[in-house]
Amino acid sequence: MDRTRSTGLGAGATIAAAALIAGNLVGAGILGLPINTGLAGLWPSLLAMVAGGAMMFLTAQILGDQAARSRSETFDYPSLYETFLGSTGKWAAIAANMIILYGLLTAYFTGGAKIVASLLGMEAQQTLVTLLFAVPLITLTCINLSLIQRLNTMLVLILAGTFALLVFMGGGHIDASRMSYTDWAFLPATLPIIVTAFHFHNIIPTVTANLRWDMATFRRAVLLGMLLAFVMNALWVTVGIGVIPLTGENSILDAWKTNTPATVPMGAIIQSTSFTLFASFFALVAICTSFLANGLGLLSFLRDLTLNTFGVNNRLLVVALTFLPPLAIGLIYPDIFLKALDIVGGVGIVILFGILPTLIVLMDRRRGPILRLLCLIGLLFAAAILGLEIMSETGLLRLHPHAAGF
């Protein structure tokens, strides 16, 4: 019997799942895109977004298929990779997932604090602002799952409306001459944040279960959700590059050096109180929706890990392990927003949702030659991103933007 056969779900199920996927894709990654990609230029960045999005679409199909084959409400990635790759695969998945979730929470703390500090004129009090931003989010994440789900749905709707308004307002300030700039040599440095911007794979088990493991509906939902996210990302990159000057004060280069979300220099350039408020609101909502989802994910992950691996059942310990490490890193290194997103995408995501999924297909001789070829290309692409990121973080490779004068 075909376990992935159609269950007759209608267009409404496809649209609902696509909206969930698109909502998860609009997070901290979109806030950093115009800064990192702007240093490579618009057209190189759009090409890289197509390549990064294609790889993430491919691995989403692989993981969705595996979830559908298992038809289990408790499907998880460490167990999947252990089945194909043994204990090495399991622990590689655990380590990569911790890099992703801890890195994202660190980015949320530092990015959110930067936005709030800029909005309130409290740049000199970064530690206080970080705590004021982090504590309510942590508290809300620990309160009630059903409340968070209802709040998250409302926030996603607000996010979509605010984004459309920002693109409309920012479009009137675009300088088309800025879109001709290219720096192909810096293009590899944009790939980690692009991968991060197309990452939603943690919710694939939930999506497939909600769709009753109907792979036809799942494929349509992923395609629609990722296309929506691609259009949003491309529009945002185009507006960001067109509005923010490449160099100088409140520039793309300046924001890159200070690890600042794109909304901050955009607000300073446009000099409109309404735009600044809407941009700050959009950025904070994007961060909060992603924080709630990933904070809950890390809480659940560490609860299972401490209980099933170490035999410890202590909720307070799990909460401390979840939030104290990224908060401490954010307090010690407040200018780590873009760097955290690079590590998330260039290490955690490419291992868990790039290298490992393509490996399990390549190890399965029953798979067709076309899929195996696509997975080989995806594997090499993901491995190249990982290698570049490791060399960059260890100082073996320095990718400097041409705009910096190197």
Buried (B, 14 or more C-beta within 10 A) or exposed (E): EEEBEEEEBEEEBBBBBBBBBBBBBBBBBBBBBBBBBBBBBBEBBBBBBEBBBBBBBBBBBBBBBBBBBBEEEEBBBBBBBBEBBEEEBBBBBBBBBBBBBBBBBBBBBBBBBBBBBBBEEBEEBBEEBBBBBBEEBBEBBBEEEEEBEEBBBEBBEBBBEBBEBBBEBBEEBBEEEBBEBBBEEBBBBBBBBBBBBBBBBBBBBBBBBBBBBBBBBBBBBBBBBBBBBBEBBBBBBBBBBBBBBBEEEBBBBBBBBBBBBBBBBBBBBBEBEEBBEBBBBBBBBBBBBBBBBBBBBBBBBBBBBBEEEEEEEEEEEBBEBBBEBBBEBBBEBBEBBBBBBBBBBBBBBBBBBBBBBBBBBBEEEEBEEEBBEBBEBBBEBBBEBBBBBBEBBEEEBEBEBBBEEE
